[in-house]
Amino acid sequence: GFPPLSFGVKGGLGLAQHQGTEPRDLEYTVDSTMRHGLAAGVFLTLPITRCFHLQQEVLYVRKGSRQDIGAVIFDIPTVLDVNYDMDYLEIPVLLRYHWLIDRSVDIYSLSGFAFALKVGDRYRLTGDVSDGEESIPLRADSDMSEVDLFDFLFTYGVGLEVPAGGLRLLLEYRFDLSLQQLPLPTYADVPFGDETVRVDNDPVPLRNQCHMLLMGFRF
């Protein structure tokens, strides 16, 4: 026979980034770096055969990125320092295949798709427009309610399981890639005397992606 239904918990580090695109109109450039955050959740594993298992998960994952966006504002080339913070509740459905099955060591791979619900977000921007004589500060700090609430992902990974007392200790690497582009904001608020004027720029179409290094237990 093969193992019965099992469940477990896992958690660790998420290294999130946005996958940049080459804009057709070349009005801006994007240089992206990672956001470090938490990835954690629970999972349920249903054996189909001795090697194939169906795995259902619910994960909380912090995603986003840190961006240097080059744009032209007031006909002046400007670099904007942008933080995108996006927290998701993800529900992956994965096919788990065990390549090595041993009483002491199991090596497996995972692949499948996930539905993601955005449960928190924040957009922060800083920059200065300077013509060499005068400098105008650019700022923004708001939510991203205009960005899609849902995301759909392709996910894959590899893992290792070893016995730990009466449990199974797992170490896992995972990668998520969004299947859709999200229109992320690039607007900025500019002070003019006692007023603040919002300068609108075209959204940047980017995809979520996240590397995850996880550790957990299967019961």
KELUM-871868 format. One line per 2 residues: number of its first residue (from 0); their letters; for each residue z, x negated, y negated of C-alpha. Coordinates in Angstrom, 2 decimals, always signed. Layout:
REM residues N
NUM) a) Z X Y ~ ...
This chain:
REM residues 219
0) gf) +0.00 +0.00 +0.00 ~ +0.18 -0.92 -3.67
2) pp) +2.95 -0.84 -6.25 ~ +4.14 +2.56 -7.54
4) ls) +4.04 +3.83 -11.10 ~ +5.86 +1.45 -13.46
6) fg) +6.71 +1.17 -17.14 ~ +7.80 -1.55 -19.52
8) vk) +8.35 -2.83 -23.03 ~ +6.64 -5.64 -24.93
10) gg) +6.80 -7.21 -28.35 ~ +5.84 -10.28 -30.30
12) lg) +3.74 -11.73 -33.08 ~ +0.61 -10.19 -34.54
14) la) -1.89 -12.36 -36.43 ~ -4.01 -9.87 -38.35
16) qh) -7.10 -10.41 -40.43 ~ -10.03 -8.46 -41.82
18) qg) -13.48 -9.33 -40.62 ~ -15.63 -9.98 -43.66
20) te) -19.17 -8.79 -44.22 ~ -22.03 -10.20 -46.26
22) pr) -22.66 -7.69 -49.07 ~ -26.31 -6.75 -49.61
24) dl) -26.05 -6.89 -53.39 ~ -24.10 -10.19 -53.45
26) ey) -21.80 -8.87 -56.18 ~ -18.71 -10.35 -54.55
28) tv) -17.56 -12.89 -51.99 ~ -14.65 -12.61 -49.57
30) ds) -12.42 -15.40 -48.22 ~ -9.90 -13.94 -45.75
32) tm) -6.68 -15.32 -44.27 ~ -4.18 -13.83 -41.81
34) rh) -1.17 -11.57 -42.22 ~ +1.68 -12.38 -39.81
36) gl) +3.59 -9.37 -38.54 ~ +5.28 -7.49 -35.73
38) aa) +3.56 -6.01 -32.68 ~ +5.78 -4.05 -30.25
40) gv) +5.78 -1.01 -28.02 ~ +6.03 +0.53 -24.57
42) fl) +3.55 +0.95 -21.71 ~ +3.03 +2.89 -18.49
44) tl) +1.03 +1.49 -15.57 ~ -0.64 +3.70 -12.95
46) pi) -2.10 +1.91 -9.88 ~ -5.57 +3.03 -8.80
48) tr) -6.07 +0.35 -6.14 ~ -4.10 -2.79 -5.36
50) cf) -6.06 -4.71 -8.02 ~ -7.06 -2.00 -10.50
52) hl) -4.46 -0.26 -12.66 ~ -4.74 +2.20 -15.54
54) qq) -2.40 +1.29 -18.39 ~ -1.34 +3.60 -21.24
56) ev) +0.46 +2.10 -24.24 ~ +2.02 +3.07 -27.54
58) ly) +2.28 +0.13 -29.97 ~ +3.43 -0.39 -33.53
60) vr) +1.25 -3.11 -35.07 ~ +1.31 -4.60 -38.56
62) kg) -2.20 -5.41 -39.70 ~ -3.97 -6.35 -42.91
64) sr) -5.03 -9.59 -44.53 ~ -4.78 -11.86 -47.51
66) qd) -8.01 -12.06 -49.50 ~ -9.54 -14.15 -52.24
68) ig) -12.27 -11.90 -53.62 ~ -14.81 -13.36 -56.00
70) av) -16.18 -10.72 -58.39 ~ -17.79 -10.46 -61.82
72) if) -15.57 -8.57 -64.28 ~ -16.58 -8.16 -67.94
74) di) -19.53 -10.45 -67.07 ~ -17.04 -13.24 -66.22
76) pt) -16.75 -14.67 -62.67 ~ -13.20 -14.02 -61.46
78) vl) -11.18 -14.67 -58.29 ~ -8.78 -11.89 -57.31
80) dv) -5.80 -12.56 -55.04 ~ -5.46 -9.45 -52.88
82) ny) -2.92 -8.43 -50.22 ~ -3.81 -5.62 -47.85
84) dm) -0.84 -4.43 -45.74 ~ -1.71 -1.80 -43.12
86) dy) +0.71 -0.66 -40.42 ~ -0.58 +1.30 -37.42
88) le) +0.68 +3.27 -34.46 ~ -1.83 +2.48 -31.72
90) ip) -2.45 +4.30 -28.44 ~ -4.56 +2.09 -26.15
92) vl) -5.95 +3.22 -22.78 ~ -6.68 +0.08 -20.77
94) lr) -8.07 -0.95 -17.41 ~ -5.84 -3.65 -15.94
96) yh) -7.30 -5.91 -13.24 ~ -5.14 -8.31 -11.22
98) wl) -7.06 -11.50 -10.43 ~ -4.17 -13.15 -8.60
100) id) -1.57 -11.11 -6.75 ~ +1.38 -13.03 -5.39
102) rs) +5.02 -12.25 -4.88 ~ +5.89 -14.83 -7.54
104) vd) +2.93 -14.91 -9.96 ~ +0.41 -12.26 -11.08
106) iy) -2.51 -13.03 -13.41 ~ -4.30 -10.04 -14.92
108) sl) -6.83 -9.04 -17.57 ~ -6.92 -5.96 -19.81
110) sg) -9.78 -4.17 -21.53 ~ -10.27 -0.76 -23.08
112) fa) -10.16 +1.28 -26.26 ~ -7.45 +2.43 -28.62
114) fa) -6.88 +5.15 -31.19 ~ -4.87 +4.03 -34.24
116) lk) -2.98 +6.08 -36.82 ~ -2.13 +4.44 -40.16
118) vg) +1.59 +4.96 -40.83 ~ +2.00 +2.66 -43.85
120) dr) -0.11 +0.71 -46.32 ~ +0.06 -1.24 -49.57
122) yr) -2.56 -2.76 -51.87 ~ -1.56 -5.54 -54.25
124) lt) -3.88 -7.48 -56.56 ~ -3.36 -10.25 -59.09
126) gd) -5.89 -12.20 -61.10 ~ -6.89 -13.30 -64.57
128) vs) -10.16 -12.95 -66.43 ~ -10.55 -15.94 -68.71
130) dg) -13.43 -16.98 -70.95 ~ -11.74 -20.29 -71.78
132) ee) -10.17 -18.96 -74.96 ~ -8.52 -15.69 -74.00
134) si) -7.01 -14.59 -70.69 ~ -6.62 -10.98 -69.52
136) pl) -4.27 -10.32 -66.59 ~ -5.42 -8.05 -63.77
138) ra) -2.84 -6.28 -61.64 ~ -2.66 -3.52 -59.02
140) ds) +0.12 -2.26 -56.78 ~ -0.40 +1.05 -54.96
142) dm) -0.87 +2.72 -51.63 ~ -4.28 +3.01 -49.96
144) se) -4.48 +6.75 -49.45 ~ -8.23 +6.58 -50.06
146) vd) -8.70 +4.44 -46.90 ~ -9.28 +6.22 -43.59
148) lf) -6.11 +7.38 -41.87 ~ -7.56 +6.74 -38.40
150) df) -9.10 +3.68 -36.79 ~ -10.74 +3.14 -33.42
152) lf) -10.48 -0.18 -31.60 ~ -11.85 -2.21 -28.74
154) ty) -9.10 -4.31 -27.16 ~ -8.93 -6.95 -24.45
156) gv) -6.52 -9.61 -23.24 ~ -5.05 -11.65 -20.42
158) gl) -1.52 -11.83 -19.07 ~ +0.83 -13.54 -16.68
160) ev) +3.71 -11.89 -14.78 ~ +6.57 -13.64 -12.99
162) pa) +9.76 -12.30 -11.41 ~ +12.91 -12.22 -13.56
164) gg) +15.84 -10.88 -11.57 ~ +14.84 -7.41 -10.46
166) lr) +12.22 -7.12 -13.25 ~ +8.83 -8.63 -14.00
168) ll) +8.60 -10.88 -17.06 ~ +5.20 -10.80 -18.74
170) le) +3.48 -13.08 -21.23 ~ +0.32 -11.68 -22.78
172) yr) -2.45 -12.45 -25.25 ~ -4.31 -9.51 -26.81
174) fd) -7.14 -9.08 -29.30 ~ -8.00 -5.89 -31.20
176) ls) -11.24 -5.32 -33.08 ~ -11.97 -2.21 -35.13
178) lq) -15.15 -0.32 -34.29 ~ -15.58 +0.94 -37.85
180) ql) -15.61 -0.51 -41.33 ~ -12.85 +0.50 -43.72
182) pl) -13.63 +0.75 -47.47 ~ -10.78 -1.35 -48.87
184) pt) -10.11 -1.12 -52.63 ~ -10.69 -3.86 -55.21
186) ya) -9.80 -1.99 -58.42 ~ -7.50 -3.54 -61.02
188) dv) -5.38 -2.34 -63.94 ~ -6.01 -4.14 -67.24
190) pf) -3.65 -3.92 -70.26 ~ -5.25 -2.97 -73.59
192) gd) -2.55 -2.76 -76.24 ~ -0.11 -0.04 -75.22
194) et) -2.49 +1.38 -72.62 ~ -3.65 +0.34 -69.18
196) vr) -7.28 +0.80 -68.15 ~ -8.37 +0.83 -64.53
198) vd) -11.42 -1.31 -63.76 ~ -13.19 +0.11 -60.71
200) nd) -15.14 -2.15 -58.38 ~ -17.00 -1.20 -55.23
202) pv) -14.76 -1.11 -52.12 ~ -15.06 -4.01 -49.71
204) pl) -16.19 -2.84 -46.23 ~ -14.03 -4.74 -43.72
206) rn) -12.91 -4.30 -40.11 ~ -9.39 -4.68 -38.78
208) qc) -8.83 -7.38 -36.22 ~ -5.60 -8.72 -34.73
210) hm) -4.52 -11.43 -32.28 ~ -1.23 -10.62 -30.53
212) ll) +1.10 -12.91 -28.57 ~ +3.48 -10.68 -26.62
214) mg) +6.39 -11.00 -24.24 ~ +8.01 -8.18 -22.33
216) fr) +9.37 -6.72 -19.12 ~ +7.89 -4.35 -16.54
218) f) +10.43 -2.29 -14.63
